Amino acid sequence: MREVGRCGGEEHGKHSTWRVGRVLPALPAALVLALGGCASLERVGVPPLSNAVPADAPKTLSIDSPASLEAKRLAATFGGEYRAPAAEAYLNDILVKLAQASETPGETVYKVTILNSPVINAFALPSGNLFVTRGLLALANDNAEIAAVMAHEIGHITARHAYARAEREKEAAVVSQAATVIQNRQKGEEVEALRKQTLAGFSRQQELEADGIGIRVVARAGYDPYGASRFLTSLGRSTTLRAALVGQKASSDKPDMLSTHPSTPERVAQAVAAARQISGPGIGQRDRAGYLAALDGMTFGDDPADGYARGRKFVHPRLGFAFVAPEGFVLENSAQALLGIRNGGTEALRLDSTRVPAETPLETYIGSGWIDGLIQSSVESTTINGLPAVLATARAGEWNFRLAAIRKGEDVYRLIFAARALTSEADGRFKTAINSFRGVAPEEASDLKPLRIAVVKAAPGERAEELARKMAIADRPLEHFLLLNGLEAAGPLTAGESYKTVVE
């Protein structure tokens, strides 16, 4: 968890075409709206691994072009650059072939940057800077699949989709404004809703168009044109698994009317149809072994610098603390906070930190307005594992909150638990979790190892269940193993075939 240069940690969705949101899907709005101000789990004074370039930074003489600065801003938003020379070289070799096979060969020089994020995402800039997260790389299974992702992004550039969308947004904004002025506010709101729906449909059509362009480019470059449909299938399965982990039903087949992306089943069907127009299955390159070898040893999941969420336990070695969430919670490590959810969203939690002057009592701070709906009579001073703390409750709308502000060194850590019904049982779970917050000694922190991808070859007779049991993933390891390797079902593996596993 680290600060990304501004409140909110926005993900530049306008550049994103393969994104699977990793932030927990049903966190109550009250949990966010109740917070006043910006906080993170990044200690002030400890520089993050990479810094965003502020938009209002003073102008200085620099060799950086505007395109270069934009690339740096976007990279910083996704955790900065992840250095993996073997994977970079492998991907850039594919990019060279794709550029030569594109609809504008020789017009743009493309270069890939791997981003240090477990989020599944890829995007490209007109300058030729193409970005893929290590989370996306972990999901792909051969060079045809990753070629399809990168060709899709090239398709957006060659079709000038960003320019076309910007022009459509300008036109729609003028119409919306005119309707508000000439007619009335209600009519203006109706026009604005229609504008958003129209733009969403326009963007969805761009996504499908980029898919088609990418598949044709991939085929011309000599790769299997069915790689796109295989990757999109894995993308949909990833969404379904994530929803299952937090107790919700996946809804990728029923996108929001204002969604800018087509549903995954629709994209898969169209990708298969486009590939069939080119050739039957089995034609074109699919270098699974070479691709997996390029990923071998890559960090998996959370960046070690941002702490580790392992099951219900969260440890932040650099900031020196640990915390255990209540039973049934699924944790998510975001840029600004540790988030958690239980029972499909009926309970949620947030842990972040902020700087509070040492002379400011915690009782004063908790009542200073950073949380709405505070019940002043509930404020209680205490100590938690030797650390000064204040507990309280709050209520906002249909949500009830159990709060804790814990002082550790120069920082105050804020724990917020939300429940629609704060029963004595739920409150007891929350108090137990709050009391689990403790400092971590350097020796304990040094024993923690980051997760990484380990590529292994299946032994004769070995089954998916056996390799899954060896993985360092607490929740549904078999389903994660099948997803990471593009397998439809458990059972015997192909002897001598390479498979991705996750180890410490």
C-alpha positions in Angstrom: 0.0 0.0 0.0 1.4 3.3 -1.0 0.4 6.8 -1.9 0.2 7.3 -5.6 0.5 11.0 -5.8 -3.1 12.1 -5.1 -6.2 11.2 -3.2 -8.2 8.4 -4.8 -5.6 6.5 -6.7 -7.6 6.8 -9.9 -6.8 4.1 -12.5 -6.9 6.1 -15.7 -9.7 3.9 -17.0 -9.8 5.8 -20.3 -6.6 4.1 -21.3 -7.7 0.7 -20.0 -9.2 -2.0 -22.1 -8.4 -5.3 -20.4 -8.9 -4.2 -16.8 -10.4 -6.4 -14.1 -11.1 -4.3 -11.1 -9.3 -5.7 -8.1 -10.9 -3.4 -5.6 -13.6 -5.3 -3.6 -16.9 -4.9 -5.5 -19.4 -4.2 -2.8 -17.7 -2.0 -0.2 -20.4 0.3 1.2 -20.3 3.8 -0.1 -20.7 4.9 3.5 -17.3 3.4 4.3 -15.8 5.8 1.8 -18.0 8.8 2.3 -17.7 8.7 6.0 -14.0 9.4 5.7 -12.9 13.0 5.8 -9.6 13.7 4.1 -7.0 11.5 2.4 -5.0 8.8 4.1 -2.8 5.9 3.1 -0.6 3.2 4.6 2.5 5.0 3.4 4.5 6.5 6.2 5.3 10.2 5.6 9.0 10.6 5.1 9.5 7.2 3.6 9.7 7.6 -0.1 7.5 5.3 -2.2 9.2 3.1 -4.8 8.0 5.5 -7.5 6.4 8.9 -7.5 3.8 10.3 -9.8 4.7 13.6 -11.6 2.2 16.2 -10.3 0.2 17.9 -13.1 1.0 21.3 -11.5 4.7 20.7 -11.0 6.9 23.7 -11.9 8.1 23.7 -15.5 11.8 22.9 -15.8 14.3 22.3 -18.6 14.1 18.6 -19.2 14.6 16.0 -21.9 11.2 14.6 -21.1 8.5 15.2 -23.7 4.8 15.6 -22.8 4.3 12.0 -24.0 7.1 10.8 -21.7 5.7 12.6 -18.7 2.3 11.1 -19.4 3.8 7.7 -19.6 5.6 8.3 -16.2 2.3 9.5 -14.6 0.4 6.4 -15.7 3.2 4.0 -14.7 3.3 5.6 -11.2 -0.4 5.1 -10.9 0.1 1.4 -11.2 3.0 1.0 -8.8 5.8 2.0 -11.1 7.9 -0.1 -13.4 8.6 -3.7 -12.6 12.0 -4.8 -13.8 12.0 -8.2 -15.4 14.6 -8.2 -18.2 13.8 -11.6 -19.6 10.0 -10.9 -19.8 10.6 -7.4 -21.2 12.8 -8.8 -24.0 10.3 -11.6 -24.8 7.4 -9.1 -25.0 9.4 -6.6 -27.1 10.3 -9.3 -29.6 6.6 -10.0 -30.0 5.9 -6.2 -30.3 8.3 -5.9 -33.2 6.5 -8.6 -35.1 3.1 -7.1 -34.3 4.2 -3.6 -35.4 5.4 -5.0 -38.8 2.1 -6.8 -39.2 -0.1 -3.9 -38.1 -2.3 -1.8 -40.3 0.3 1.0 -40.2 3.6 -0.8 -40.4 6.7 1.4 -39.6 4.5 4.3 -38.4 5.0 3.8 -34.7 7.8 2.3 -32.6 6.4 0.3 -29.7 8.0 -0.5 -26.4 6.5 -2.4 -23.5 6.8 -1.5 -19.8 5.8 -4.0 -17.2 3.9 -2.4 -14.3 4.3 -3.4 -10.7 0.6 -4.2 -10.0 -1.4 -7.4 -9.5 -4.4 -5.7 -11.2 -5.1 -7.2 -14.6 -4.7 -4.3 -17.0 -3.0 -3.2 -20.2 -3.1 0.1 -22.1 -1.1 2.0 -24.7 -0.4 5.6 -25.6 -0.2 7.1 -29.1 3.5 7.6 -28.5 4.0 3.8 -28.7 4.4 3.3 -25.0 2.6 0.1 -24.2 2.0 -1.0 -20.6 1.0 -4.4 -19.2 0.7 -5.3 -15.5 2.4 -8.3 -14.0 -1.1 -9.4 -12.9 -2.1 -9.6 -16.6 1.1 -11.4 -17.5 0.4 -14.0 -14.8 -3.1 -14.7 -16.3 -1.9 -15.2 -19.9 -0.6 -18.7 -20.9 1.3 -18.4 -24.2 2.7 -15.9 -26.6 -0.4 -15.9 -28.7 -2.5 -14.8 -25.8 -0.2 -12.0 -24.8 0.3 -11.0 -28.4 -3.5 -10.7 -28.7 -3.6 -8.3 -25.7 -0.8 -6.1 -27.1 -2.3 -6.2 -30.7 -5.6 -5.1 -29.2 -3.9 -2.0 -27.7 -2.1 -1.3 -31.0 -5.6 -1.6 -32.6 -6.8 1.3 -30.5 -3.9 3.4 -31.6 -4.2 2.7 -35.3 -7.9 3.2 -35.3 -7.4 6.6 -33.4 -10.0 5.6 -30.8 -8.8 8.1 -28.2 -9.1 11.0 -30.7 -12.5 9.8 -31.8 -13.8 9.5 -28.3 -12.5 12.9 -27.3 -14.3 14.5 -30.3 -17.5 12.6 -29.5 -17.3 13.8 -25.8 -16.9 17.4 -27.0 -19.9 17.2 -29.2 -22.0 15.5 -26.6 -21.0 18.1 -23.9 -22.1 21.0 -26.1 -25.5 19.3 -26.8 -26.0 18.6 -23.1 -25.1 22.1 -22.0 -27.4 23.6 -24.6 -30.3 21.4 -23.5 -29.8 22.6 -19.9 -29.7 26.3 -20.9 -32.5 26.3 -23.5 -35.0 24.0 -21.8 -34.8 23.1 -18.1 -32.8 21.3 -15.6 -34.8 18.1 -15.7 -34.5 17.9 -19.5 -30.8 18.7 -19.2 -30.4 15.7 -16.8 -32.2 13.4 -19.2 -29.9 14.6 -22.1 -26.9 14.1 -19.9 -27.9 10.5 -19.0 -28.5 9.8 -22.7 -25.0 11.3 -23.5 -23.3 9.0 -21.0 -25.2 6.0 -22.4 -24.3 6.9 -26.0 -20.6 7.4 -25.1 -20.6 4.0 -23.3 -22.0 2.3 -26.3 -19.4 4.1 -28.5 -16.6 2.9 -26.3 -18.0 -0.7 -26.2 -18.0 -0.6 -30.0 -14.4 0.6 -30.0 -13.4 -2.3 -27.8 -14.9 -4.8 -30.2 -13.3 -3.1 -33.1 -9.9 -3.2 -31.4 -10.4 -6.9 -30.7 -11.1 -7.5 -34.4 -8.0 -5.4 -35.5 -5.8 -7.2 -33.0 -6.9 -10.7 -34.1 -6.1 -9.9 -37.7 -2.7 -8.4 -36.7 -1.9 -11.4 -34.6 -2.6 -13.8 -37.4 -0.5 -11.8 -39.9 2.4 -11.9 -37.4 2.2 -15.7 -37.3 0.5 -16.2 -33.9 -2.6 -18.3 -33.2 -5.6 -16.1 -33.8 -7.6 -18.0 -31.1 -5.2 -16.5 -28.4 -7.6 -13.6 -27.9 -10.6 -15.8 -27.1 -8.6 -17.9 -24.7 -7.3 -14.9 -22.8 -10.8 -13.3 -22.7 -12.2 -16.6 -21.3 -9.5 -16.5 -18.6 -10.4 -12.9 -17.9 -14.1 -13.8 -17.4 -13.1 -16.7 -15.1 -11.0 -14.4 -13.1 -13.9 -12.1 -12.5 -16.1 -15.0 -11.5 -13.6 -16.4 -9.0 -13.0 -13.0 -7.5 -16.8 -12.5 -7.1 -17.1 -16.0 -5.5 -14.3 -15.2 -3.0 -16.3 -12.2 -1.7 -19.6 -14.0 -1.7 -21.2 -12.3 -4.8 -22.5 -13.6 -8.1 -20.5 -12.6 -11.1 -22.3 -10.3 -13.5 -20.0 -10.0 -16.5 -22.8 -11.2 -18.8 -25.0 -8.3 -17.7 -22.9 -5.2 -17.9 -24.1 -1.9 -16.6 -25.8 0.2 -19.3 -23.1 2.9 -18.7 -20.2 0.4 -18.8 -17.6 1.3 -21.5 -16.7 -2.4 -22.0 -18.7 -5.2 -23.6 -19.5 -8.2 -21.5 -16.8 -10.9 -21.6 -19.1 -13.6 -23.2 -19.9 -11.2 -26.0 -16.2 -10.4 -26.6 -15.3 -14.1 -26.5 -18.0 -15.0 -29.0 -16.9 -12.3 -31.4 -13.2 -13.2 -30.9 -13.9 -16.8 -31.8 -15.9 -15.7 -34.9 -13.2 -13.4 -36.0 -10.6 -16.2 -35.6 -12.7 -18.7 -37.6 -12.8 -16.3 -40.5 -9.0 -16.6 -40.6 -8.3 -20.2 -40.0 -9.3 -23.3 -38.0 -7.8 -24.0 -34.5 -4.2 -25.3 -34.3 -2.8 -22.9 -36.9 -0.2 -20.3 -35.7 2.4 -20.1 -33.0 1.6 -20.8 -29.4 4.9 -20.8 -27.4 3.6 -21.8 -24.0 7.0 -23.1 -22.7 8.9 -20.0 -23.8 6.4 -17.6 -22.4 6.2 -19.3 -19.0 10.0 -19.4 -18.8 10.0 -15.6 -19.3 7.6 -15.3 -16.3 9.4 -17.8 -14.0 10.3 -16.1 -10.7 8.1 -13.0 -11.2 6.5 -11.5 -8.2 2.9 -12.6 -7.8 0.1 -10.6 -5.9 0.9 -7.8 -3.6 4.1 -5.8 -3.9 6.3 -6.8 -0.9 6.9 -3.1 -0.2 3.1 -2.6 0.3 2.6 -5.4 2.8 1.3 -9.0 2.6 -2.4 -10.1 2.8 -2.3 -13.8 3.4 -5.8 -15.2 4.1 -7.1 -13.1 7.0 -3.7 -11.9 8.2 -2.1 -8.7 6.9 1.6 -7.9 7.7 3.4 -4.7 6.7 7.1 -5.4 7.3 8.3 -1.9 6.3 5.8 -0.1 8.6 6.2 -2.8 11.2 2.7 -3.9 12.1 0.3 -6.9 11.7 -3.4 -7.3 11.8 -5.9 -10.2 11.6 -9.3 -9.6 10.1 -12.4 -11.3 11.5 -13.4 -14.8 10.3 -14.9 -14.8 6.8 -13.4 -11.6 5.6 -11.6 -11.4 2.2 -8.8 -8.8 2.2 -7.7 -6.6 -0.7 -4.6 -4.5 -0.6 -5.2 -1.3 -2.5 -3.1 1.8 -3.1 -4.5 3.8 -0.2 -5.8 1.2 2.3 -6.3 -2.4 3.3 -9.9 -3.2 2.4 -12.0 -6.2 3.4 -15.5 -7.6 2.8 -17.7 -10.3 4.3 -20.9 -12.0 3.3 -21.2 -10.4 -0.1 -20.9 -6.9 1.4 -23.0 -6.9 4.6 -19.8 -6.2 6.5 -16.7 -4.4 5.4 -13.5 -3.0 6.8 -10.9 -0.4 6.0 -7.4 0.1 7.5 -5.3 3.2 6.6 -3.0 5.6 8.3 -2.5 9.3 8.7 -0.1 11.7 10.4 -1.4 13.3 13.6 0.7 15.7 15.7 2.1 14.1 18.8 0.6 16.8 21.0 -3.0 16.1 19.6 -4.7 13.6 21.9 -6.4 10.7 20.1 -9.7 11.6 21.8 -9.5 15.0 20.1 -8.5 13.5 16.8 -11.3 11.0 16.6 -13.9 13.7 17.2 -12.3 16.1 14.7 -14.6 15.3 11.8 -12.7 12.6 9.9 -15.6 10.2 10.4 -19.3 11.2 9.9 -21.9 10.2 12.4 -19.6 9.7 15.4 -21.4 8.9 18.6 -19.5 11.1 21.0 -20.6 9.2 24.1 -19.0 6.0 22.7 -15.4 7.4 22.7 -13.2 5.3 24.9 -9.5 5.5 25.6 -7.5 2.3 25.9 -4.3 0.5 24.9 -3.9 -2.2 22.3 -0.8 -4.4 22.7 1.0 -1.6 24.4 -0.1 1.1 21.8 -2.3 4.0 22.8 -5.7 3.8 21.2 -9.2 5.2 21.1 -12.3 3.2 20.3 -15.7 4.6 19.2 -18.9 3.8 17.3 -20.6 5.8 14.5 -23.7 5.6 12.4 -24.4 6.9 8.9 -27.6 6.0 7.0 -28.2 2.3 7.2 -24.5 1.5 8.2 -23.1 1.1 11.7 -19.4 1.6 12.4 -16.9 0.3 15.0 -13.8 2.6 14.9 -10.3 2.5 16.3 -7.5 5.0 16.1 -4.2 3.5 17.2 -1.0 5.5 17.6 2.3 3.9 16.6 5.3 6.1 16.4 4.6 9.1 14.3 1.5 7.7 12.6 -2.1 7.0 13.6 -3.7 3.9 12.1 -7.4 4.0 11.5 -9.5 0.8 11.6 -13.1 1.1 10.4 -15.5 -1.7 10.5 -18.9 -1.3 8.8 -22.0 -3.5 9.3 -25.7 -3.0 8.3 -26.6 -4.5 11.6 -24.0 -4.1 14.4 -25.1 -7.1 16.5 -23.3 -8.0 19.7 -21.7 -10.9 17.8 -20.5 -8.7 14.9 -19.2 -6.1 17.4 -17.4 -8.9 19.3 -15.6 -10.0 16.1 -14.6 -6.4 15.3 -13.2 -5.8 18.8 -11.2 -9.1 18.5 -9.8 -7.9 15.2 -8.9 -4.5 16.6 -7.1 -6.1 19.5 -5.0 -8.1 17.0 -3.3 -5.0 15.8 0.3 -5.1 17.0 3.9 -4.1 16.2 6.1 -6.5 14.3 9.7 -7.0 15.3 12.4 -6.7 12.5 13.2 -10.4 13.0 9.6 -11.5 12.3 9.4 -9.2 9.3 12.5 -10.6 7.8 11.1 -14.1 7.8 8.3 -13.1 5.5 8.8 -14.0 1.8 7.0 -12.5 -1.2 4.9 -14.7 -3.4 6.3 -15.5 -6.8 5.5 -17.5 -9.9 7.4 -20.8 -10.1 7.1 -22.7 -13.3 7.3 -26.5 -12.9 7.0 -29.5 -15.2 4.4 -32.1 -14.3 5.7 -35.5 -13.4 4.1 -38.6 -15.0 0.8 -39.3 -13.3 0.8 -35.9 -11.4 -2.6 -34.3 -11.0 -3.7 -30.6 -10.8 -4.9 -31.2 -7.2 -1.3 -32.1 -6.2 0.3 -29.0 -7.6 -2.5 -26.8 -6.2 -1.9 -28.2 -2.7 1.7 -27.0 -2.9 0.7 -23.4 -3.8 1.1 -20.6 -1.2 -2.5 -19.5 -1.8 -4.9 -19.9 1.2 -8.3 -19.4 -0.6 -9.4 -21.9 -3.2 -5.9 -22.9 -4.4 -7.2 -25.5 -6.9 -9.4 -22.9 -8.6 -6.5 -20.5 -8.7 -4.2 -23.2 -10.2 -6.7 -24.0 -12.9 -7.3 -20.3 -13.7 -3.6 -19.5 -13.9 -3.0 -22.3 -16.3 -6.0 -22.0 -18.5 -7.3 -25.4 -17.4 -11.0 -26.2 -17.5 -11.1 -29.0 -14.9 -8.9 -30.8 -12.4 -7.4 -34.2 -13.0 -4.2 -35.6 -14.6 -1.7 -33.2 -16.1 0.4 -33.7 -19.2 3.7 -35.2 -18.2 6.6 -32.8 -19.1 4.3 -29.9 -19.7 5.1 -26.6 -17.9 2.6 -25.2 -15.4 2.5 -22.0 -13.3 2.4 -22.4 -9.5 2.6 -19.7 -6.7 5.2 -20.2 -4.0 7.0 -18.1 -1.3 
